[in-house]
Amino acid sequence: MSHVGTEFAALEPLLEEYAQVEAQMADPALHADPSRARSVGRRFAELGRINAAYQRYSSAAEDLDAARELAQEDPSFAEEIPSLEEELAQAHSALRTILIPRDPDDACDAIVEVKAGEGGDESALFASDLARMYARYAESKGWSVTELSATHTELGGYKDITLAIRAKGTPSPEEGVWAHLKYEGGVHRVQRIPVTESSGRIHTSAAGVFVMPEIDTDDTVVIDPNDLRIDVYRSSGPGGQSVNTTDSAVRITHLPTGIVVSMQNEKSQLQNKEAALRVLASRLAAEAKAKREAEASAQRLSQVRTVDRSERIRTYNFPENRIADHRTGFKAHNLDQVLNGALGPVIASAIEADEAARLAQAGGA
């Protein structure tokens, strides 16, 4: 730690924790508990990035010290000093950036809810477009997509749809599902000629997106069974027709908060109940997190945008094939590609804005 000094005072305990977690990862007993192994694996990946950045910085500092010392005896070594100074500066910047606190949920998977808003059938069709966009983006990242519930409309849209999007293995925090999709929460506005419009007029409608980290089963979210009202009913398909002869669909109401979760995609009542409880736990965790952040006045972009449904964040203009993000100023005329899953540059603009805000908050700008 000799090259780090007081600027990186927080680094030493993190490196010590890395050594401890590394030892845990080598313990076969850990992998007997898949949920805990996943949680510890996430932390190991996060600390591994910090350790690698420190090793790069330390090595660069040692190389520069050696070159300066050798240059006193052999001037030819002085030629290496400028490039070594540049490498040290880059390693210093990378280490400093990586030590800025991340959202602790970045490595988590996510649950994405899309709901039709004002605009009737057109809004429901747009909700379907958004759900497909997220599914295709997820597939391009190698993530899995599971439809947890959906309420269809006659024209093939969704009044609402809930997707579970999960990464394979144990991603590093910057590669986590939540790290990318948390910026999608809010109101998405569409401008186009609806399929139901005979006069060719452009209409504006909207759909709401809510994204929350999917919590692990070992996370502390206590749900009192006495706080739940559980109703069962028959699953229904497009237009409301019954698609099941048994009461397998489940609706759970969390009485203290009024949160309602309905599930009907699984074949059994038990499976639907388990899925509904998982979504409910994630919703409660997201609301608790939002409350903590509000109380602490933590107004970071990545946190605020995640839970604010009322804010219009993006416009999808079909006549101009244009997409515009109102938070970051991002604009592009490839709306057709974005809706087919090419969402990367849009999300990258939000990540860059968030990182810039965190750097400024840490006194780096």
C-alpha positions in Angstrom: 0.0 0.0 0.0 3.1 2.3 0.0 2.2 4.0 -3.3 -1.5 4.6 -2.4 -1.2 7.0 0.5 -4.1 8.8 2.2 -6.0 9.5 -1.0 -7.1 5.9 -1.1 -7.6 5.3 2.6 -10.7 3.3 1.9 -8.7 0.8 -0.2 -6.9 -1.2 2.4 -10.1 -2.7 4.1 -11.4 -3.5 0.6 -8.3 -5.4 -0.3 -8.5 -7.3 3.1 -12.1 -8.1 2.4 -11.1 -9.4 -1.1 -8.6 -11.8 0.5 -11.4 -13.0 2.9 -14.0 -13.4 0.2 -11.4 -15.2 -2.0 -11.0 -17.8 0.8 -14.7 -18.1 1.1 -15.0 -18.8 -2.7 -12.6 -21.7 -2.2 -14.7 -23.3 0.5 -16.8 -26.2 -0.9 -19.4 -25.6 1.8 -20.3 -22.2 0.3 -21.4 -23.8 -3.0 -23.8 -26.1 -1.2 -26.0 -23.1 -0.8 -26.6 -21.7 -4.3 -28.2 -18.5 -3.2 -25.4 -17.6 -0.8 -22.8 -18.6 -3.3 -24.4 -16.3 -5.8 -24.3 -13.4 -3.3 -20.7 -14.0 -2.3 -19.7 -14.5 -6.0 -21.1 -11.1 -6.8 -19.1 -9.5 -4.0 -16.0 -11.3 -5.1 -16.4 -10.1 -8.7 -16.8 -6.5 -7.5 -13.8 -6.7 -5.2 -11.8 -8.4 -7.9 -12.2 -5.3 -10.1 -10.9 -3.2 -7.3 -8.0 -5.5 -6.6 -7.0 -5.6 -10.3 -7.2 -1.8 -10.5 -4.9 -1.5 -7.5 -2.4 -4.0 -8.8 -2.2 -2.1 -12.1 -1.7 1.2 -10.2 0.9 -0.3 -7.8 2.8 -1.9 -10.7 2.8 1.4 -12.7 4.1 3.3 -9.7 6.9 0.8 -9.1 7.9 0.8 -12.7 8.1 4.6 -12.7 10.1 4.7 -9.5 12.5 2.1 -11.0 12.9 4.1 -14.2 13.6 7.3 -12.4 16.2 5.6 -10.2 17.9 3.9 -13.1 17.9 7.2 -15.1 20.2 8.7 -12.6 22.9 6.2 -13.7 21.9 5.6 -17.3 20.2 8.5 -19.1 18.7 6.2 -21.7 16.1 5.1 -19.1 14.8 8.7 -19.0 13.2 8.1 -22.4 10.8 5.6 -20.8 9.7 8.0 -18.1 7.0 10.0 -20.0 5.1 6.8 -21.1 5.4 5.4 -17.6 4.0 8.7 -16.2 1.1 8.4 -18.6 0.4 4.8 -17.6 0.5 5.8 -13.9 -1.9 8.7 -14.5 -4.4 6.4 -16.3 -4.1 3.7 -13.6 -4.6 6.4 -10.9 -7.8 7.6 -12.7 -9.1 4.1 -13.2 -8.5 3.2 -9.5 -10.1 6.4 -8.3 -13.2 5.9 -10.5 -13.7 2.3 -9.4 -13.6 3.3 -5.8 -16.5 5.7 -6.1 -19.4 3.8 -4.4 -21.6 1.9 -6.8 -25.3 1.1 -6.4 -25.1 -2.1 -4.3 -27.8 -3.7 -6.4 -25.9 -3.3 -9.7 -25.1 -7.0 -10.1 -28.7 -8.0 -9.4 -31.2 -9.3 -11.9 -34.3 -7.2 -12.6 -38.0 -7.3 -12.8 -39.5 -5.1 -15.5 -43.1 -4.0 -15.5 -44.6 -2.3 -18.5 -48.1 -0.8 -18.2 -50.3 0.9 -20.8 -51.2 4.5 -20.0 -53.4 7.1 -21.6 -54.1 6.2 -25.2 -56.2 3.1 -25.0 -55.4 0.3 -27.6 -52.5 2.4 -29.0 -50.9 2.6 -25.6 -51.3 -1.1 -25.1 -49.7 -1.8 -28.4 -46.8 0.5 -27.5 -46.4 -1.3 -24.2 -46.0 -4.5 -26.3 -43.3 -2.8 -28.4 -41.4 -1.8 -25.2 -41.7 -5.3 -23.7 -40.3 -6.8 -27.0 -37.5 -4.2 -27.0 -36.4 -5.1 -23.6 -36.6 -8.8 -24.4 -34.5 -8.5 -27.5 -32.0 -6.2 -25.7 -31.7 -8.8 -23.0 -31.2 -11.6 -25.5 -28.4 -9.6 -27.1 -26.7 -9.5 -23.7 -27.0 -13.2 -23.2 -29.7 -12.7 -20.4 -32.8 -14.9 -20.0 -36.3 -13.4 -20.1 -39.2 -15.0 -18.4 -42.8 -13.6 -18.7 -44.2 -13.6 -15.2 -47.6 -12.2 -16.0 -49.4 -10.3 -18.7 -52.9 -8.9 -19.4 -53.5 -8.9 -23.2 -55.8 -6.8 -25.3 -57.8 -7.7 -28.3 -55.4 -6.1 -30.8 -52.3 -7.9 -29.4 -51.1 -5.3 -27.0 -50.6 -5.4 -23.2 -52.5 -3.6 -20.6 -49.6 -4.7 -18.4 -46.7 -7.2 -18.6 -44.1 -8.3 -16.0 -40.8 -9.7 -17.1 -38.0 -11.3 -15.0 -34.7 -10.6 -16.7 -31.7 -12.6 -15.4 -28.0 -12.8 -16.2 -26.2 -16.1 -16.5 -23.6 -17.0 -13.9 -22.3 -14.2 -11.6 -21.8 -11.0 -13.5 -19.6 -8.2 -12.3 -21.6 -5.2 -11.0 -21.0 -3.1 -14.2 -22.4 -6.1 -16.3 -25.4 -6.7 -14.1 -29.0 -6.6 -15.4 -30.0 -3.9 -12.9 -26.9 -1.8 -13.7 -28.2 -1.4 -17.2 -32.0 -1.5 -16.9 -32.4 0.7 -13.8 -32.5 3.8 -16.0 -35.6 2.6 -17.8 -38.1 3.5 -15.1 -40.5 6.3 -16.0 -43.0 7.4 -18.6 -42.1 6.5 -22.3 -44.0 8.6 -24.8 -44.7 7.5 -28.4 -45.7 9.7 -31.4 -47.1 7.8 -34.4 -50.2 7.0 -36.5 -52.1 4.4 -34.6 -53.4 1.3 -36.5 -56.9 2.3 -35.4 -56.5 5.8 -36.9 -58.3 6.0 -40.3 -57.5 9.7 -41.0 -53.7 9.3 -40.8 -53.3 11.7 -37.9 -50.3 11.3 -35.6 -51.3 10.6 -32.0 -49.3 10.8 -28.8 -49.7 8.2 -26.1 -47.6 6.8 -23.3 -46.7 3.7 -21.4 -45.2 3.4 -17.9 -42.1 1.3 -17.1 -41.1 0.3 -13.6 -37.9 -1.6 -13.0 -36.7 -3.1 -9.7 -33.8 -5.3 -8.7 -34.9 -8.9 -8.1 -33.7 -9.6 -4.6 -32.1 -12.9 -3.6 -34.0 -15.2 -1.3 -31.6 -14.6 1.5 -32.0 -10.8 1.5 -33.9 -9.4 4.5 -37.5 -8.7 3.3 -39.9 -10.0 5.9 -43.5 -10.4 4.8 -46.0 -11.1 7.5 -48.6 -13.6 6.2 -51.2 -11.7 8.2 -50.5 -8.6 6.0 -51.6 -10.5 2.8 -54.9 -11.0 1.2 -54.7 -13.9 -1.3 -57.4 -14.4 -3.9 -57.5 -17.1 -6.5 -59.3 -17.1 -9.9 -59.2 -18.6 -13.3 -56.5 -17.6 -15.7 -57.7 -15.6 -18.7 -56.3 -14.9 -22.2 -56.8 -12.2 -24.8 -60.3 -10.7 -24.5 -60.9 -12.2 -21.1 -61.8 -15.7 -22.1 -60.9 -18.4 -19.6 -57.9 -20.5 -20.5 -58.0 -22.8 -17.4 -60.6 -24.9 -15.8 -59.1 -24.5 -12.3 -58.5 -21.5 -10.1 -54.8 -21.4 -10.7 -54.3 -17.6 -11.0 -53.3 -15.8 -7.9 -53.7 -12.2 -6.8 -51.9 -11.1 -3.6 -52.7 -7.8 -1.9 -50.2 -6.4 0.6 -52.6 -4.7 3.0 -50.2 -2.2 4.7 -49.0 -0.7 1.3 -51.8 -1.6 -1.0 -49.4 -3.2 -3.5 -51.2 -5.8 -5.7 -49.4 -8.5 -7.6 -51.3 -10.9 -9.9 -49.8 -14.0 -11.5 -51.4 -16.4 -13.9 -48.7 -17.7 -16.3 -47.7 -20.8 -14.4 -49.9 -23.9 -14.5 -50.3 -24.4 -10.8 -51.7 -22.1 -8.1 -48.6 -22.8 -5.9 -46.2 -21.7 -8.7 -48.2 -18.6 -9.3 -48.2 -17.8 -5.6 -44.4 -18.3 -5.4 -43.8 -16.0 -8.4 -46.2 -13.4 -7.0 -44.5 -13.4 -3.6 -41.1 -13.0 -5.3 -42.3 -9.9 -7.2 -44.0 -8.6 -4.1 -40.7 -8.9 -2.1 -38.8 -7.1 -4.8 -41.4 -4.3 -4.9 -41.3 -3.9 -1.1 -37.5 -3.8 -1.2 -37.5 -1.2 -4.0 -40.0 1.0 -2.1 -37.9 0.7 1.1 -34.8 1.7 -0.9 -36.6 4.6 -2.4 -37.7 5.8 1.0 -34.2 5.6 2.4 -32.8 7.5 -0.5 -35.4 10.2 -0.2 -34.8 10.6 3.5 -31.0 10.8 2.8 -31.6 13.2 -0.1 -29.6 10.9 -2.4 -30.7 12.4 -5.6 -28.4 10.5 -8.0 -29.6 9.9 -11.5 -29.6 6.1 -11.4 -31.6 6.0 -8.2 -34.1 8.7 -8.8 -35.1 7.7 -12.3 -35.6 4.1 -11.2 -38.6 4.7 -9.0 -40.2 7.8 -10.5 -43.0 6.5 -12.7 -44.5 10.0 -13.3 -41.6 11.4 -15.2 -41.4 11.4 -18.9 -38.0 10.1 -19.7 -38.0 9.3 -23.4 -39.9 10.0 -26.7 -40.2 7.5 -29.6 -41.1 9.5 -32.7 -42.1 7.1 -35.5 -42.6 9.6 -38.4 -39.0 10.8 -37.9 -37.6 7.4 -36.9 -36.2 9.3 -33.9 -35.6 8.4 -30.3 -34.8 11.1 -27.7 -33.9 10.7 -24.0 -34.9 13.8 -22.2 -32.5 13.2 -19.2 -29.3 12.9 -21.1 -30.0 14.7 -24.3 -29.3 11.6 -26.4 -30.9 11.6 -29.8 -30.7 9.2 -32.7 -32.6 8.5 -35.9 -32.6 4.7 -35.6 -35.8 4.1 -33.7 -36.6 0.9 -35.7 -33.2 -0.6 -34.6 -33.7 0.5 -31.0 -37.1 -1.2 -30.8 -35.5 -4.3 -32.2 -33.2 -4.4 -29.2 -30.3 -2.0 -30.1 -30.8 -0.1 -26.9 -27.1 -0.1 -25.9 -26.2 3.5 -26.9 -29.3 4.9 -25.2 -28.5 3.1 -22.0 -24.8 4.0 -22.3 -25.7 7.7 -22.3 -27.5 7.2 -19.0 -24.6 5.3 -17.5 -22.2 8.0 -18.6 -24.4 10.8 -17.1 -24.7 8.8 -13.9 -20.9 8.2 -13.6 -20.2 11.9 -14.3 -22.7 12.9 -11.5 -21.0 10.4 -9.1 -17.6 11.8 -10.0 -18.7 15.3 -9.4 -20.3 14.3 -6.1 -17.1 12.7 -5.0 -15.2 16.0 -5.8 -13.7 14.8 -9.1 -15.2 17.4 -11.3 
